[in-house]
């Protein structure tokens, strides 16, 4: 952007009529980035999950690795995001370590995916998730019939194995 010669109207950013455009950056993302830079001098964190998500978005897009890492640390320290939101964010911002726990949570969830959730995560992920849920629920039914407790722990090896088989993701890959 800075190596491009100015046009007849002059360089971008000198006047309000010729702003510097940041493609695909929302006003809230940019405002959050400025707030983060300003407040970090005074050790004041951002106030909401949405602000940390905005910071993750803009820092990922512009390759600000330290800012991205901070956003990820903060998001991981907050109460867990809804699994659907984690999947969407993980795919959008390349946070692979969020995928397996989110898939596992949805495999363990009693309620099936809703239409709006399926639209959010996309057709392919929805089909893979439905396949994984079927395999997990089949095992749970067999365990109930046999009088065994089903694996409810989040890192149930069976569930993780199903996710690996269906999605091709290994816990060590993330």
N, CA, C and O of each residue as an XYZ file, in Angstrom:
696
protein
N       0.824     -1.188      0.000
C       0.000      0.000      0.000
C       0.867      1.251      0.000
O       0.574      2.215     -0.707
N       1.939      1.237      0.795
C       2.757      2.429      0.912
C       3.702      2.617     -0.273
O       4.189      3.726     -0.489
N       3.974      1.565     -1.046
C       4.865      1.700     -2.186
C       4.145      2.160     -3.445
O       4.790      2.499     -4.437
N       2.813      2.176     -3.416
C       2.054      2.631     -4.576
C       2.177      4.151     -4.689
O       2.060      4.861     -3.691
N       2.411      4.645     -5.903
C       2.500      6.099     -6.049
C       1.142      6.747     -5.837
O       0.120      6.136     -6.149
N       1.103      7.976     -5.309
C      -0.177      8.651     -5.116
C      -0.838      8.967     -6.452
O      -0.168      9.134     -7.471
N      -2.134      9.042     -6.426
C      -2.894      9.390     -7.626
C      -2.932     10.915     -7.779
O      -2.348     11.649     -6.982
N      -3.627     11.366     -8.812
C      -3.758     12.818     -9.039
C      -4.396     13.519     -7.848
O      -4.084     14.673     -7.554
N      -5.284     12.819     -7.173
C      -5.989     13.406     -6.034
C      -5.107     13.514     -4.790
O      -5.504     14.130     -3.801
N      -3.936     12.930     -4.833
C      -3.031     12.955     -3.686
C      -2.988     11.614     -2.989
O      -3.742     10.708     -3.343
N      -2.113     11.471     -1.999
C      -1.983     10.190     -1.303
C      -3.196      9.900     -0.415
O      -3.873     10.806      0.070
N      -3.438      8.615     -0.227
C      -4.524      8.205      0.668
C      -4.159      8.550      2.106
O      -2.989      8.523      2.488
N      -5.177      8.875      2.894
C      -4.984      9.093      4.316
C      -4.693     10.525      4.720
O      -4.634     10.819      5.914
N      -4.512     11.415      3.778
C      -4.226     12.810      4.123
C      -5.467     13.581      4.520
O      -5.417     14.479      5.360
N      -6.589     13.216      3.902
C      -7.840     13.922      4.188
C      -8.942     12.899      4.415
O      -8.806     11.720      4.089
N     -10.036     13.389      4.983
C     -11.191     12.510      5.194
C     -11.796     12.062      3.872
O     -12.435     11.012      3.804
N     -11.597     12.853      2.818
C     -12.126     12.480      1.501
C     -11.325     11.355      0.848
O     -11.826     10.685     -0.055
N     -10.090     11.142      1.293
C      -9.218     10.110      0.735
C      -8.685      9.211      1.844
O      -7.484      9.199      2.113
N      -9.590      8.447      2.500
C      -9.137      7.594      3.612
C      -8.300      6.420      3.118
O      -8.351      6.057      1.943
N      -7.542      5.842      4.016
C      -6.845      4.590      3.722
C      -7.839      3.468      3.990
O      -8.326      3.306      5.109
N      -8.126      2.713      2.967
C      -9.106      1.638      3.106
C      -8.412      0.355      3.541
O      -7.359     -0.009      3.016
N      -9.011     -0.313      4.494
C      -8.525     -1.613      4.960
C      -9.560     -2.658      4.540
O     -10.584     -2.820      5.205
N      -9.298     -3.361      3.446
C     -10.289     -4.314      2.933
C     -10.688     -5.352      3.976
O      -9.846     -5.893      4.693
N     -11.978     -5.613      4.045
C     -12.573     -6.639      4.890
C     -12.374     -6.411      6.388
O     -12.551     -7.342      7.174
N     -12.015     -5.212      6.795
C     -11.897     -4.892      8.219
C     -13.127     -4.072      8.605
O     -13.433     -3.053      7.986
N     -13.820     -4.536      9.636
C     -14.995     -3.793     10.087
C     -14.555     -2.644     10.997
O     -13.446     -2.640     11.530
N     -15.441     -1.687     11.155
C     -15.156     -0.564     12.052
C     -14.925     -1.048     13.475
O     -14.048     -0.533     14.169
N     -15.710     -2.044     13.922
C     -15.541     -2.539     15.294
C     -14.217     -3.271     15.464
O     -13.595     -3.174     16.521
N     -13.774     -4.002     14.443
C     -12.471     -4.662     14.535
C     -11.358     -3.631     14.679
O     -10.473     -3.782     15.522
N     -11.402     -2.592     13.863
C     -10.356     -1.577     13.918
C     -10.408     -0.824     15.242
O      -9.372     -0.551     15.849
N     -11.622     -0.487     15.688
C     -11.763      0.206     16.977
C     -11.253     -0.671     18.119
O     -10.627     -0.169     19.053
N     -11.513     -1.961     18.050
C     -11.029     -2.886     19.080
C      -9.511     -2.960     19.061
O      -8.881     -2.998     20.118
N      -8.914     -2.981     17.870
C      -7.451     -2.998     17.770
C      -6.858     -1.750     18.417
O      -5.897     -1.844     19.181
N      -7.422     -0.587     18.116
C      -6.933      0.656     18.722
C      -7.124      0.635     20.237
O      -6.238      1.044     20.987
N      -8.283      0.158     20.680
C      -8.553      0.060     22.119
C      -7.546     -0.868     22.787
O      -7.045     -0.570     23.871
N      -7.248     -1.995     22.139
C      -6.281     -2.938     22.685
C      -4.912     -2.286     22.819
O      -4.279     -2.374     23.871
N      -4.457     -1.634     21.758
C      -3.138     -0.988     21.814
C      -3.103      0.088     22.893
O      -2.132      0.181     23.644
N      -4.143      0.893     22.974
C      -4.177      1.971     23.965
C      -4.260      1.409     25.381
O      -3.481      1.793     26.253
N      -5.196      0.508     25.604
C      -5.415     -0.024     26.954
C      -4.286     -0.932     27.426
O      -4.036     -1.029     28.628
N      -3.602     -1.597     26.498
C      -2.529     -2.496     26.935
C      -1.398     -1.720     27.603
O      -0.663     -2.279     28.416
N      -1.253     -0.447     27.269
C      -0.249      0.385     27.948
C      -0.588      0.530     29.426
O       0.302      0.716     30.257
N      -1.866      0.445     29.750
C      -2.338      0.630     31.123
C      -2.797     -0.671     31.757
O      -3.454     -0.661     32.798
N      -2.454     -1.789     31.134
C      -2.765     -3.132     31.647
C      -4.267     -3.377     31.821
O      -4.681     -4.125     32.706
N      -5.074     -2.744     30.972
C      -6.522     -2.947     31.026
C      -6.935     -3.875     29.884
O      -6.734     -3.538     28.717
N      -7.507     -5.031     30.200
C      -7.902     -5.951     29.127
C      -9.157     -5.457     28.408
O      -9.846     -4.548     28.870
N      -9.426     -6.073     27.286
C     -10.681     -5.799     26.595
C     -11.822     -6.334     27.457
O     -11.605     -7.149     28.354
N     -13.022     -5.872     27.180
C     -14.137     -6.128     28.100
C     -15.032     -7.302     27.741
O     -15.749     -7.802     28.608
N     -15.018     -7.761     26.496
C     -15.984     -8.802     26.138
C     -15.370     -9.839     25.213
O     -14.321     -9.620     24.608
N     -16.045    -10.966     25.122
C     -15.639    -12.033     24.213
C     -15.639    -11.507     22.782
O     -14.725    -11.796     22.011
N     -16.661    -10.738     22.431
C     -16.755    -10.220     21.066
C     -15.564     -9.332     20.717
O     -15.096     -9.352     19.578
N     -15.069     -8.558     21.676
C     -13.897     -7.733     21.409
C     -12.667     -8.605     21.169
O     -11.865     -8.313     20.282
N     -12.512     -9.676     21.953
C     -11.374    -10.565     21.745
C     -11.492    -11.275     20.396
O     -10.481    -11.513     19.734
N     -12.706    -11.612     19.986
C     -12.919    -12.237     18.671
C     -12.564    -11.238     17.564
O     -11.917    -11.602     16.582
N     -12.991     -9.977     17.724
C     -12.628     -8.942     16.744
C     -11.114     -8.784     16.662
O     -10.558     -8.636     15.573
N     -10.457     -8.816     17.804
C      -9.001     -8.681     17.832
C      -8.338     -9.892     17.159
O      -7.361     -9.739     16.426
N      -8.867    -11.081     17.407
C      -8.362    -12.280     16.740
C      -8.504    -12.135     15.230
O      -7.588    -12.481     14.485
N      -9.628    -11.634     14.784
C      -9.896    -11.495     13.362
C      -8.906    -10.552     12.684
O      -8.279    -10.922     11.691
N      -8.763     -9.351     13.203
C      -7.901     -8.367     12.553
C      -6.428     -8.743     12.695
O      -5.638     -8.511     11.780
N      -6.058     -9.319     13.830
C      -4.649     -9.695     14.010
C      -4.269    -10.856     13.107
O      -3.134    -10.922     12.635
N      -5.194    -11.770     12.858
C      -4.934    -12.873     11.943
C      -4.796    -12.347     10.516
O      -3.880    -12.730      9.789
N      -5.707    -11.476     10.131
C      -5.716    -10.944      8.766
C      -4.445    -10.178      8.439
O      -3.955    -10.245      7.311
N      -3.900     -9.444      9.418
C      -2.736     -8.603      9.167
C      -1.438     -9.171      9.748
O      -0.440     -8.457      9.850
N      -1.448    -10.440     10.125
C      -0.230    -11.113     10.541
C       0.410    -10.550     11.797
O       1.635    -10.541     11.916
N      -0.400    -10.082     12.735
C       0.116     -9.574     14.016
C       0.173    -10.743     14.989
O      -0.742    -10.930     15.790
N       1.235    -11.525     14.924
C       1.321    -12.783     15.666
C       1.214    -12.604     17.184
O       0.513    -13.376     17.838
N       1.883    -11.620     17.748
C       1.822    -11.425     19.208
C       0.419    -11.028     19.656
O      -0.063    -11.496     20.687
N      -0.227    -10.175     18.891
C      -1.599     -9.758     19.218
C      -2.538    -10.954     19.073
O      -3.414    -11.165     19.911
N      -2.355    -11.730     18.016
C      -3.177    -12.936     17.796
C      -3.023    -13.904     18.958
O      -4.015    -14.420     19.475
N      -1.773    -14.156     19.377
C      -1.536    -15.071     20.492
C      -2.221    -14.572     21.759
O      -2.791    -15.365     22.509
N      -2.171    -13.291     21.997
C      -2.833    -12.734     23.182
C      -4.340    -12.936     23.095
O      -4.975    -13.318     24.079
N      -4.918    -12.682     21.919
C      -6.361    -12.878     21.740
C      -6.733    -14.344     21.977
O      -7.736    -14.631     22.629
N      -5.932    -15.262     21.453
C      -6.203    -16.688     21.650
C      -6.096    -17.074     23.122
O      -6.930    -17.821     23.634
N      -5.059    -16.559     23.810
C      -4.911    -16.848     25.243
C      -6.119    -16.357     26.025
O      -6.642    -17.069     26.882
N      -6.557    -15.149     25.732
C      -7.707    -14.585     26.451
C      -8.979    -15.369     26.150
O      -9.760    -15.653     27.058
N      -9.193    -15.719     24.888
C     -10.386    -16.492     24.537
C     -10.366    -17.869     25.186
O     -11.413    -18.385     25.578
N      -9.183    -18.467     25.304
C      -9.076    -19.770     25.965
C      -9.279    -19.669     27.472
O      -9.681    -20.646     28.103
N      -9.007    -18.504     28.062
C      -9.143    -18.347     29.511
C     -10.576    -17.991     29.924
O     -10.935    -18.121     31.094
N     -11.382    -17.548     28.978
C     -12.767    -17.189     29.267
C     -13.635    -18.442     29.260
O     -13.185    -19.492     28.800
N     -14.870    -18.359     29.759
C     -15.760    -19.517     29.649
C     -15.831    -19.965     28.185
O     -15.860    -19.128     27.283
N     -15.858    -21.271     27.950
C     -15.786    -21.771     26.574
C     -16.884    -21.202     25.686
O     -18.031    -21.040     26.102
N     -16.499    -20.909     24.462
C     -17.464    -20.473     23.462
C     -18.342    -21.651     23.077
O     -17.948    -22.805     23.245
N     -19.499    -21.370     22.575
C     -20.388    -22.387     22.028
C     -19.616    -23.178     20.963
O     -18.891    -22.581     20.167
N     -19.759    -24.505     20.935
C     -18.989    -25.313     19.979
C     -19.171    -24.884     18.518
O     -18.219    -24.921     17.739
N     -20.371    -24.484     18.150
C     -20.608    -24.044     16.769
C     -19.780    -22.796     16.477
O     -19.137    -22.701     15.432
N     -19.800    -21.846     17.398
C     -19.026    -20.621     17.205
C     -17.526    -20.928     17.156
O     -16.787    -20.326     16.377
N     -17.087    -21.861     17.989
C     -15.666    -22.244     17.978
C     -15.268    -22.848     16.624
O     -14.190    -22.555     16.106
N     -16.122    -23.673     16.064
C     -15.825    -24.282     14.760
C     -15.729    -23.206     13.685
O     -14.794    -23.198     12.884
N     -16.697    -22.305     13.673
C     -16.701    -21.233     12.674
C     -15.446    -20.378     12.812
O     -14.771    -20.096     11.822
N     -15.133    -19.966     14.043
C     -13.946    -19.137     14.271
C     -12.658    -19.901     13.973
O     -11.720    -19.345     13.402
N     -12.614    -21.172     14.361
C     -11.413    -21.977     14.124
C     -11.116    -22.086     12.635
O      -9.963    -21.969     12.221
N     -12.137    -22.307     11.841
C     -11.937    -22.421     10.402
C     -11.588    -21.068      9.778
O     -10.721    -20.984      8.908
N     -12.254    -20.035     10.218
C     -12.034    -18.703      9.644
C     -10.647    -18.164      9.982
O     -10.010    -17.513      9.153
N     -10.177    -18.437     11.208
C      -8.928    -17.834     11.683
C      -7.815    -18.860     11.899
O      -6.807    -18.564     12.542
N      -8.003    -20.063     11.360
C      -6.969    -21.095     11.393
C      -6.510    -21.424     12.814
O      -5.320    -21.383     13.127
N      -7.491    -21.753     13.670
C      -7.203    -22.147     15.051
C      -7.556    -23.631     15.172
O      -8.573    -23.991     15.767
N      -6.713    -24.477     14.607
C      -7.017    -25.900     14.501
C      -7.211    -26.570     15.852
O      -7.972    -27.532     15.955
N      -6.540    -26.084     16.890
C      -6.658    -26.727     18.201
C      -8.053    -26.590     18.811
O      -8.353    -27.260     19.800
N      -8.895    -25.753     18.256
C     -10.264    -25.621     18.750
C     -11.210    -26.634     18.120
O     -12.288    -26.882     18.661
N     -10.836    -27.220     16.997
C     -11.775    -28.069     16.261
C     -12.126    -29.363     16.989
O     -13.307    -29.668     17.152
N     -11.137    -30.124     17.427
C     -11.424    -31.431     18.042
C     -12.302    -31.292     19.282
O     -13.287    -32.021     19.395
N     -11.992    -30.382     20.229
C     -12.887    -30.249     21.385
C     -14.311    -29.809     21.006
O     -15.284    -30.236     21.628
N     -14.419    -28.965     19.993
C     -15.756    -28.523     19.567
C     -16.522    -29.671     18.919
O     -17.705    -29.862     19.198
N     -15.857    -30.433     18.058
C     -16.509    -31.598     17.450
C     -16.918    -32.600     18.525
O     -18.019    -33.149     18.479
N     -16.033    -32.840     19.494
C     -16.335    -33.793     20.566
C     -17.539    -33.326     21.377
O     -18.406    -34.130     21.719
N     -17.599    -32.038     21.684
C     -18.738    -31.501     22.452
C     -20.044    -31.706     21.699
O     -21.065    -32.036     22.302
N     -20.017    -31.514     20.388
C     -21.238    -31.701     19.604
C     -21.598    -33.173     19.455
O     -22.775    -33.519     19.352
N     -20.594    -34.037     19.443
C     -20.874    -35.483     19.412
C     -21.515    -35.937     20.721
O     -22.360    -36.833     20.721
N     -21.118    -35.326     21.831
C     -21.635    -35.699     23.145
C     -22.964    -35.012     23.460
O     -23.699    -35.459     24.341
N     -23.275    -33.927     22.745
C     -24.490    -33.164     23.035
C     -25.725    -33.998     22.722
O     -25.773    -34.703     21.714
N     -26.721    -33.910     23.594
C     -27.951    -34.680     23.405
C     -28.757    -34.138     22.226
O     -29.272    -34.912     21.419
N     -28.869    -32.813     22.123
C     -29.678    -32.202     21.073
C     -28.982    -32.318     19.721
O     -27.769    -32.129     19.625
N     -29.742    -32.626     18.685
C     -29.139    -32.668     17.345
C     -28.831    -31.248     16.861
O     -29.273    -30.266     17.457
N     -28.075    -31.161     15.783
C     -27.794    -29.855     15.194
C     -29.088    -29.240     14.680
O     -29.964    -29.940     14.170
N     -29.194    -27.946     14.818
C     -30.335    -27.235     14.256
C     -29.998    -26.836     12.819
O     -28.841    -26.901     12.404
N     -30.999    -26.430     12.078
C     -30.786    -25.989     10.699
C     -29.847    -24.787     10.671
O     -28.943    -24.725      9.837
N     -30.054    -23.839     11.572
C     -29.199    -22.638     11.578
C     -27.749    -22.997     11.920
O     -26.822    -22.398     11.374
N     -27.545    -23.964     12.815
C     -26.190    -24.406     13.138
C     -25.540    -25.077     11.922
O     -24.368    -24.851     11.622
N     -26.327    -25.905     11.233
C     -25.806    -26.585     10.042
C     -25.415    -25.572      8.972
O     -24.398    -25.741      8.300
N     -26.200    -24.540      8.811
C     -25.871    -23.496      7.837
C     -24.574    -22.797      8.233
O     -23.736    -22.501      7.382
N     -24.414    -22.535      9.532
C     -23.200    -21.846     10.007
C     -21.934    -22.650      9.743
O     -20.930    -22.088      9.308
N     -21.963    -23.950      9.997
C     -20.736    -24.742      9.869
C     -20.555    -25.331      8.478
O     -19.477    -25.831      8.159
N     -21.582    -25.282      7.653
C     -21.462    -25.755      6.280
C     -21.880    -27.207      6.111
O     -21.921    -27.981      7.067
N     -22.186    -27.552      4.870
C     -22.710    -28.880      4.552
C     -21.718    -29.998      4.878
O     -22.081    -30.979      5.527
N     -20.482    -29.854      4.435
C     -19.511    -30.927      4.636
C     -19.284    -31.210      6.122
O     -19.291    -32.368      6.540
N     -19.084    -30.167      6.916
C     -18.869    -30.354      8.353
C     -20.109    -30.947      9.007
O     -19.994    -31.787      9.899
N     -21.283    -30.524      8.579
C     -22.530    -31.052      9.131
C     -22.649    -32.550      8.864
O     -23.026    -33.312      9.754
N     -22.331    -32.970      7.648
C     -22.421    -34.395      7.312
C     -21.401    -35.196      8.121
O     -21.729    -36.249      8.666
N     -20.168    -34.701      8.198
C     -19.150    -35.394      8.993
C     -19.567    -35.469     10.458
O     -19.396    -36.503     11.104
N     -20.109    -34.381     10.977
C     -20.528    -34.349     12.376
C     -21.690    -35.311     12.617
O     -21.726    -35.995     13.640
N     -22.628    -35.368     11.690
C     -23.753    -36.305     11.827
C     -23.238    -37.749     11.834
O     -23.720    -38.579     12.603
N     -22.273    -38.037     10.988
C     -21.676    -39.371     10.948
C     -21.003    -39.703     12.275
O     -21.192    -40.788     12.824
N     -20.222    -38.764     12.780
C     -19.524    -38.981     14.055
C     -20.530    -39.151     15.194
O     -20.367    -40.029     16.040
N     -21.562    -38.319     15.215
C     -22.583    -38.422     16.276
C     -23.268    -39.789     16.240
O     -23.523    -40.387     17.285
N     -23.560    -40.274     15.052
C     -24.203    -41.587     14.925
C     -23.329    -42.681     15.522
O     -23.824    -43.555     16.233
N     -22.042    -42.638     15.238
C     -21.124    -43.652     15.758
C     -21.022    -43.576     17.284
O     -21.005    -44.601     17.965
N     -20.955    -42.355     17.807
C     -20.855    -42.178     19.264
C     -22.151    -42.614     19.932
O     -22.121    -43.300     20.954
N     -23.282    -42.226     19.369
C     -24.568    -42.567     19.975
C     -24.837    -44.081     19.882
O     -25.444    -44.660     20.783
N     -24.390    -44.705     18.810
C     -24.537    -46.154     18.693
C     -23.775    -46.851     19.818
O     -24.291    -47.788     20.428
N     -22.563    -46.403     20.092
C     -21.773    -46.979     21.181
C     -22.471    -46.735     22.520
O     -22.496    -47.620     23.376
N     -23.041    -45.536     22.707
C     -23.728    -45.224     23.959
C     -24.946    -46.120     24.165
O     -25.212    -46.561     25.283
N     -25.682    -46.388     23.094
C     -26.864    -47.261     23.195
C     -26.430    -48.673     23.571
O     -27.056    -49.321     24.410
N     -25.362    -49.141     22.949
C     -24.847    -50.479     23.277
C     -24.438    -50.529     24.744
O     -24.717    -51.511     25.432
N     -23.785    -49.486     25.223
C     -23.368    -49.437     26.630
C     -24.566    -49.395     27.572
O     -24.542    -50.020     28.632
N     -25.596    -48.674     27.201
C     -26.789    -48.590     28.053
C     -27.459    -49.961     28.139
O     -27.858    -50.405     29.216
N     -27.576    -50.621     26.988
C     -28.185    -51.953     26.968
C     -27.363    -52.930     27.811
O     -27.924    -53.772     28.511
N     -26.052    -52.820     27.745
C     -25.168    -53.719     28.502
C     -25.051    -53.300     29.968
O     -24.441    -54.009     30.770
N     -25.633    -52.149     30.321
C     -25.569    -51.674     31.701
C     -24.270    -50.988     32.052
O     -23.964    -50.813     33.232
N     -23.497    -50.593     31.051
C     -22.244    -49.880     31.286
C     -22.469    -48.375     31.178
O     -23.350    -47.910     30.454
N     -21.662    -47.639     31.905
C     -21.723    -46.183     31.778
C     -21.047    -45.791     30.473
O     -20.048    -46.386     30.069
N     -21.608    -44.783     29.825
C     -20.976    -44.303     28.587
C     -19.908    -43.283     28.933
O     -19.942    -42.677     30.004
N     -18.968    -43.095     28.034
C     -17.871    -42.147     28.253
C     -18.342    -40.716     28.123
O     -18.513    -40.215     27.011
N     -18.552    -40.058     29.236
C     -19.036    -38.679     29.219
C     -17.910    -37.665     29.305
O     -18.137    -36.469     29.122
N     -16.694    -38.128     29.582
C     -15.593    -37.189     29.731
C     -15.278    -36.547     28.375
O     -15.405    -37.197     27.338
N     -14.862    -35.252     28.382
C     -14.637    -34.544     27.129
C     -13.529    -35.151     26.275
O     -13.548    -35.009     25.052
N     -12.569    -35.821     26.897
C     -11.484    -36.422     26.127
C     -11.633    -37.943     26.058
O     -10.646    -38.677     26.083
N     -12.873    -38.397     25.973
C     -13.183    -39.811     25.829
C     -12.430    -40.351     24.614
O     -12.638    -39.871     23.500
N     -11.551    -41.350     24.816
C     -10.751    -41.867     23.699
C     -11.593    -42.379     22.535
O     -11.191    -42.258     21.377
N     -12.748    -42.946     22.834
C     -13.608    -43.436     21.756
C     -14.088    -42.279     20.892
O     -14.022    -42.349     19.665
N     -14.572    -41.214     21.530
C     -15.074    -40.041     20.792
C     -13.940    -39.423     19.975
O     -14.130    -39.080     18.808
N     -12.766    -39.282     20.582
C     -11.624    -38.717     19.858
C     -11.235    -39.604     18.673
O     -10.844    -39.101     17.620
N     -11.341    -40.921     18.848
C     -11.049    -41.842     17.749
C     -12.049    -41.704     16.612
O     -11.677    -41.759     15.440
N     -13.316    -41.526     16.959
C     -14.350    -41.332     15.934
C     -14.084    -40.034     15.170
O     -14.186    -40.001     13.944
N     -13.744    -38.973     15.890
C     -13.462    -37.690     15.239
C     -12.259    -37.835     14.308
O     -12.265    -37.308     13.195
N     -11.238    -38.541     14.758
C     -10.065    -38.783     13.915
C     -10.470    -39.537     12.651
O     -10.062    -39.187     11.543
N     -11.280    -40.577     12.838
C     -11.694    -41.410     11.704
C     -12.550    -40.611     10.709
O     -12.336    -40.699      9.500
N     -13.501    -39.847     11.207
C     -14.456    -39.162     10.333
C     -13.857    -37.893      9.721
O     -13.985    -37.659      8.519
N     -13.202    -37.073     10.558
C     -12.685    -35.800     10.090
C     -11.232    -35.863      9.627
O     -10.748    -34.951      8.956
N     -10.536    -36.950      9.988
C      -9.135    -37.045      9.628
C      -8.259    -36.122     10.462
O      -7.189    -35.710     10.014
N      -8.706    -35.794     11.675
C      -7.945    -34.935     12.594
C      -7.446    -35.763     13.750
O      -8.213    -36.515     14.350
N      -6.216    -35.643     14.063
C      -5.651    -36.312     15.233
C      -5.427    -35.269     16.299
O      -5.080    -34.127     15.999
N      -5.627    -35.661     17.561
C      -5.421    -34.739     18.681
C      -3.999    -34.187     18.671
O      -3.771    -33.066     19.126
N      -3.034    -34.963     18.155
C      -1.652    -34.493     18.127
C      -1.409    -33.528     16.969
O      -0.391    -32.837     16.958
N      -2.331    -33.463     15.981
C      -2.175    -32.552     14.844
C      -2.487    -31.120     15.213
O      -2.065    -30.196     14.517
N      -3.216    -30.918     16.293
C      -3.666    -29.568     16.618
C      -2.786    -28.922     17.642
O      -3.026    -27.779     18.030
